[in-house]
Amino acid sequence: MFFNLFRRKNKEEDTVNTQEDVKQIHENTKTKVISEIPFEEKIIYLLEGKEAAFPRGFEKEKYFTVAKEVYESSNAKDVIEKIKITRLTENVAGYCIPKVCNNKLLITIVIEEFKLGINSPSKVVLKDDKCIEFRNILAHEIIHAEDEKRIIDEYGEKEYLAIIDNEIAKLGKTILTEYTACRKAAENYAYFDSTEDIKKKVNGIDAYLGYKEINAIQFENPGEKELEYARDLNYAIATWCAFADVSNEYEKKLHVPTYIKKHKEYTKYILSVRSLLRANYEKQPLNEEKYQKLGQQIMSELATIYSMNN
């Protein structure tokens, strides 16, 4: 399907990505509502935080043709404001930034430029697999955008903001929506790529607890640090549970090594979280009360692991 995606253009065609193109897009989009803005005009390239022309040699048309199919098949076109391609300092492929402005949900999708083969403004690697990777990452983030939109469509802005302002409900939402995005992207695009590592996240919690010399109460009544560790661990669990629910090949990623002191407890915990995610997957979108319940279940199950700090 993706053979010959990167046939080289001549030099005259290579020069189309100019600053004049960027300025013209701004002029064209000033008076348009989001749903009317073409997919190609929503994507921008950022260089050191400022909008710039895509690097010479980057064949926008080839990438955008493939990615547009994903975008057009979504129901989030009216809330996706921008798709930004840039260098990210975090070790992530991309993320969504939702905001509510004038009673309307607006979402910016940010994607790491390296994933598109842009190693630097002067070095572009043209490979078919980079085009496919861009499509897959965009699909994952668009699923997140759809989930945000579904919550507001179902429950309204007030309930949506209540979820965001409630740390436990927000935890439940973050973990369930990550499971959803991973599962749907795996089902629809065979996208199983992730650097998440459950073992490392478990080690991180153990190291933190050992340093603090604390017990289950820290997860029963979590502070900011406890929520951060719980979120990071369950983000990884949600990712690999989603992949394993699509393909048995990834069951091995849920394995907790026996050298980890509480490996039996964590093995049981992963099964419990997986059951919670599966049970809530078909019930989406949830409201604040149900996301809160999910977040509390995730935290209380984690607390049982350290109910006896030995």
N, C-alpha and C positions, 0 to 999 in steps of 0.2 A: 504493500500500500504506500510505503514511504520511499520507494526507490526513486532515484533521480530528483530528490527534493532540492538538491543543492547544485544544480547546473549553474555554472558561473555566468553572470551577466557581463556585458561589455562595460567599459569604463564610463560611458555616458550614462548608463542606467545606474551605476554605482553611486552617482552623485545626487540621486534624488533625495537622500536624507539630509537636507540642508536646514539651516536655521530658519530660512524663509518658509519651509514647510511647517515647522513648528509654530511660527507666528500665524500662519494662515489657518491652522487648525484652531488656535485660540479664537480668532475672529469668527470662524464658522460656528463655534460651539457656545459663544456668549449668550445667544438668544434662544438656544434649544433647551428643552427639558431633557432630563436624563434618558428617558426611554426613546427619544428621537435621535440621540447621538449614536452614530455608527460605531460598531465595535472597534474599528481601526483608529478612530479618533479618541477613544477612551484610553488607549495604551500610550504611555509616555516613558521616556528614558531619562533617568536622573543621573547626573555626573556630579559627585561631591555635593549632593543635595539640591542641585539646580537642574531644571529641565534643559535637555540638550538634544541634538539630533542623534539618532542611533549611529553607532560607529560604522565607518565605511567597511563594507564587506559583509555586514549583517543583512541578510536577505529577508526583510520584513514580510514581504508578500508570501514567501514560502511558509514561514512560521505562523503568520496570522491566518492563513487559509485553513490550516489544520486546527488551530485554537478556536477559530470562529465557530466551527461546528459545535464545540462544547458550549460556548457562550450562547449561541442561538437556541440550543435545546433546553436552556435553563429557564426558570421562571423568576430569575432575579435581575433581569436586564434593567428593570425600572429602579433598582436601588444601587446598582454598581455604578459608582461615580467615576472612579479612575482605576486603572491597572498600571502600577508603577514597576518598572524594571530598574533595579539598582544594585549596588554592592551592599550587602548586609554584614554587619559586624557579628551578629548572632549566628550560631551554627544551625540555621534553619533554611528550608527551601523557600518558604513564603509564609504569609499570614494575612489575616483580614483585620481591618480597622473599622468597626462599625461606630456610627455616631447618629444621634437624633438631633436634627436641626429643623426648626420651624415645623414641628410636628411631622417630620418626614425622616425615614431611615435612609442614611447614605452610607455606602460601604466603599472603602478603598482596599484594593488587593495589592499586596507588595510581593514581588518575586525576585529572588536572588539572580543577578545577571549571569553568574557563572553557570547556572543551570541551563542557560540558553546558548552556552558556548562563548559568551563574552568574557574573556579572561582579563581584558583591560580595554580601554578605549581604542587602543591601536592593535589589539590582537583578538581576532575572532576565529574560533574553531568551528568549521562547518561540517557537521555530522548529522546523519539522519536521527540517531538516538537522542541528540540534544533537542531536536524538534519534538520528538515524542515525549521527552521528559517535560518540556514546557507545557505541552497539552495536558499531561497527567497532573502536574502541580496546579495548573490553572483549574482543572476539573475539581481537584480536592478543595481548593479555596472557594470555588463557586458553590460547592455543596454547603460549605460553611455559611456563605451569604444567603443561600436559600433557607437555611435553618433560622437565621436571624429574622428574615422576612416572615417566615411562617409564624413565629412567636408573636410578632406585632400584628399580623393579619388576624390571628386567632384571638388574642387577648388585649391588644391595644398598647399604646405607648406607655401608659402609666404602669401596667403590669410588667412590661419589658424592663423599664428603668428600675422597678422594685427588685427584679431578679439580679440586675447588675449591681445594685447597692447592697445586696444581701450576700455576704461572703460565702456562706455555706450553700445557698442556692446557686450562686455563681460557680462554685466548685462542681456541683452536680451537673450544671449546664455545660461547663467546659469539658468534662470527661465524657459525657454522653454525646455531645456534638462531635468530639474528636473520633469517637468510636464510629459514629454515623458517617463522617466524611471518609474515613479509612475504609470502611466496609463498602460503601457505594462506589468509591473510586476503584477498589479492587474488583468488584463485581462487573463494573461497566467498562473499565479500561485495563484490567489486569495490572493495576498499579500497586505493588507490594513493597515499595522502597521506603526505608526509614532507618535512621541512625539511633533510634530510641533503644535503650538497653535496660531491661528490668533489673538485672543483676547489679549494675552500677547504681541504680536508684535505691535499691535495698541497702547496699553498702553505705550509701550516703546517709540514710536514715539511722542505721546502726552506729555509724561514726558520730553523728550528732547526738544521739541519745546517750552514747557512752561518755561523750565529753560533758554533757549537761547533767549526767547521773539522775535522770528523771524516769518516770514510768508512764503508764497509760493515761494519767490525768492530762498530760500534755496534748493528747489527741481527743480526749473527751471534751475538753474546753480549749480548743486550739487558738494559739496566737498567730501572728503573721508568719513566723518562721515555720511553725508546724503545718500551717496550711500550704506553704510553699513546698515543703517536702512531700506532703500528701498529694498535692497537685502534680508534681513532677513524676512521682512513682505511678500514679494512676493514669497519667497521660501515656506513659509507656505501656502500662497494662492494657489500656483501651486500644492502643494502636495494634498490638500483637494479637489481642483477642479478636479484633475485627478481621485481621488477615487470616487468622486460624479458622474463623467461622466461615470464610470463603474457601480456603484451601487447607486441607489437613497438613500440608507440607510445613506450615508455620507453627504447628503445635509445639515443636521443640523450642521455640523462642519463649514459651511460657514456663520453661523448666527453671527451677531454682536449684543451683548446685548444692550438694550435700555439705560442702565445707562452710556454708553460711549457717551460723549458729541456729537460727530459727527457720531453717528451710522448710520444715514441715508446716509450721504456722503460716509462712508466706505462700506455700503451695495451696493451702486451704483458702487463704485470703484471695488469691487470684481467681480461684474457682467461684468464690462468692461474688466478687466484683463482676466477673464475666456473666454470672447468672442475673445480676441486677441490670447490667447493660442490655442483655438480650430481652429481659422482661419489659424494659422501658423503651426499647427501640421502636416498637410498633405503636406506642402510645403518644409519640411526639406529634406536635409540640406540647411540652409540659408548661404548667403555670408556676408561679413562685412557690406555692405550697409543695408541689410535687418535686420540683428541683431541690427544694430545701430537704425534703424527706430523703431523696437520693443522696445528697451531700452528707446528711447525717448518718445514713447507713454506711457510706464509704468510710467515714471517720470512726464510727463506733466499731466497725469490723477491724479497722487498723488498730484501734485501742486495745482490742482483746489480745493482740499479739504481745503487747507489753503489759498485760494485766499483772504479770509477775515478772519483774525485771531481773532475770537471772541469767 
